[in-house]
Amino acid sequence: MLTTNFNFHLRTVAKSLWVSQNGENLEIVTDSDNYVKLTKQDSENLYEVLIGEKLIK
């Protein structure tokens, strides 16, 4: 299981990104504790763009 968390700023709003416990989805959280769980396909695409590797399950 991947345990790496990523923090980044987008449009001056702090975000956190992590891999869900099942290892199939990425979740994005704002400073205000709002979050979105990406679809499996979107998670795979974004992970590959950001990390340059396939999302390992």
C-alpha positions as CSV (number, residue, x, y, z in Angstrom):
1,M,0.0,0.0,0.0
2,L,1.2,3.5,-0.8
3,T,1.5,5.8,2.1
4,T,2.8,8.9,0.4
5,N,0.9,12.1,0.9
6,F,1.3,15.2,-1.3
7,N,0.7,18.8,-0.5
8,F,0.3,21.5,-3.1
9,H,-1.3,24.9,-3.7
10,L,-3.8,25.5,-6.5
11,R,-5.3,28.9,-7.0
12,T,-3.9,30.0,-3.5
13,V,-6.0,27.2,-1.8
14,A,-3.9,24.6,0.0
15,K,-4.7,21.1,-1.0
16,S,-3.6,17.6,0.1
17,L,-3.6,14.6,-2.0
18,W,-3.3,11.0,-0.9
19,V,-4.0,7.5,-2.1
20,S,-7.1,5.9,-0.5
21,Q,-6.7,2.8,1.8
22,N,-7.7,0.5,-1.0
23,G,-5.0,1.9,-3.2
24,E,-7.3,2.5,-6.1
25,N,-8.4,6.1,-5.7
26,L,-6.8,9.5,-5.0
27,E,-8.5,11.9,-2.6
28,I,-8.0,15.6,-2.5
29,V,-8.7,17.7,0.6
30,T,-8.8,21.5,1.1
31,D,-7.9,23.5,4.2
32,S,-11.6,23.7,5.0
33,D,-11.9,19.9,5.2
34,N,-13.8,19.6,2.0
35,Y,-12.7,16.6,0.0
36,V,-13.3,14.8,-3.2
37,K,-12.6,11.1,-4.0
38,L,-11.6,10.8,-7.7
39,T,-12.8,8.0,-9.8
40,K,-10.5,5.1,-10.4
41,Q,-9.7,6.3,-14.0
42,D,-9.2,9.9,-13.0
43,S,-7.0,8.7,-10.1
44,E,-4.8,6.6,-12.4
45,N,-4.5,9.5,-14.9
46,L,-3.6,12.2,-12.3
47,Y,-1.2,9.9,-10.5
48,E,0.7,9.2,-13.7
49,V,0.8,12.9,-14.6
50,L,2.1,13.9,-11.2
51,I,4.4,11.0,-10.3
52,G,5.3,9.6,-13.7
53,E,4.4,6.1,-12.7
54,K,1.3,3.9,-12.7
55,L,-0.9,3.9,-9.6
56,I,-0.1,0.6,-7.9
57,K,-2.9,-1.3,-6.3
